[in-house]
Amino acid sequence: MNRKVILPGQTIGIIGGGQLGRMMALSAKAMGYRIAVLDPNPDSPCGQVADHKIIAPYNSGQAMEELAAICDVVTFEFENIDENALELAANRTWVPQGVQLLSIAKDRIKEKNAIMEAGLPVAPYKSASTTNELAEAVKEIGFPCVVKTARGGYDGKGQLVLKSDREIETAAELLKHGSCVVEKWVSFEKEISVIAARNSSGETAVFPVAENIHKNNILHQTIVPARIGNEAREQAMQLAVRLADALEMVGTLAVEMFLMGDGSIFINEIAPRPHNSGHFTIEACETSQFAQHIKAVCNLPLGKTELLRPVVMVNVLGEHQEPLLAKLPELRNWNVHLYGKNEAKAGRKMGHATLIRDSADQALLEIEESGIWTLNSMSAIGK
Ligand code: AMP
C-alpha cells in the first residue's frame, strides 16, 4: 500500500492534451497544483490551461522522461500510450495508475480476461488471431455476434456485426489490424456506466449510475439518475467498485455496461480514467470525476459522490457547435463547456452541455426544443 501523498504546489503531469486532460487540469489548478502536459499539438485543449507544455508524440521516450523529470506524479487521459514509454516515466517518477492497468485497458482480450478473472460478468466471447480461429469462434458464439479488433478501436471503429456465415470473410479483414475478439451480440435494454475511484491507500468511491444514449456509436446523452430499477442500480455500482478493487486500480475507472431485460448486467468495457459519461458530475455531484481523479492519483481522501439534482449531459459535436453558439444568448441555465478545439469537424467532440433540472425529462425536453441536435449534421457545418 502506497501512502505517498502529492500536495498542492506540486506538479501533476498529464499524458494527452485533449478535453479530459483539460478538465483534469482545471480541477487540479483549482486545488493549487501545477500542470505539465505532453501532447504533440502545440495548442491542445489541455495545453491551453497548463503551466508547462511538452510538445512531442505520446510515445516518445525522451518526451516521457522530460515530463517525468518535472512532475511529482504522472497520470494519463487516454489509453493508447506505449507501455514501454510509460515505463520510462514510471522509472523516474510516480505513476500511480501503473503500466499494467494501461495494458489491460488498451486490449479488449486482456480486458475481458481480467473482468472474468475478477469473477464479474461479460458477454460470451472468444479471441481469434487467424481466419480459422475466427470462423471457429463465430461458430461457438453463434449469430448475431460482433467482431472487434483487440487494440486501437474506439467509438465503434474496428467492429463488425455478423448475422451469417457469409460475413466471416469480411470480418477476417479486421485481423489485419491484429487479434480480434468475437462477442455475442446481446439485446440489451439500456447502456449504463459507472465511474468508480480508488486512491492508493485503497479507499474507494463510486458515482451514481449513468444511462447513456449513443448516436452513430458516439455518446450523445447521459441521463442521471438512470431510468432503471433500484436493484440494477445497486448491482451496477457494486460491480464497478469490485472491479476497481480487483484491479487494485488508482484514479478513476469508467465501467460501461449493458443492462439486460431480466435485470442482469454484462460489463462491456472499461477506461482507467475520467470518461465522457461522467461529465455530468462537474455540476451535478459535490465532487466532479476530474477532481476525484486528481484526489485519487494524489492519494488524498476521496470526495462525496452523491447526485445533487437530476441532470442530462449532451455532447456538442462539430456539427452542433455553430447552432449552439447561435442559440447561446437564449439558453438560460445551460452549463456549456467548450474544449478550445480549433477545427469543428463532424463527429468531433467539441464540448458538452449539462442541464440540471427538477427532472431528467424536463432537461431532455429543453434539449429537444432547442433544435440544436435535430439539424442535419452535415449541412450544419456546410459539408
Ligand atoms: P464498444 O466500442 O465496445 O463500446 O462498442 C460500441 C457500441 O456497440 C456499444 O456502445 C454498443 O451500443 C454496441 N455494442 C458493442 N458490443 C456489443 C454487444 N456485444 N452486444 C450488443 N451491442 C454491442
Residues whose N, C-alpha, C, O or C-beta is under 5 A from the ligand:
A	BS01	AMP	A123 D155 G156 E183 K184 W185 V186
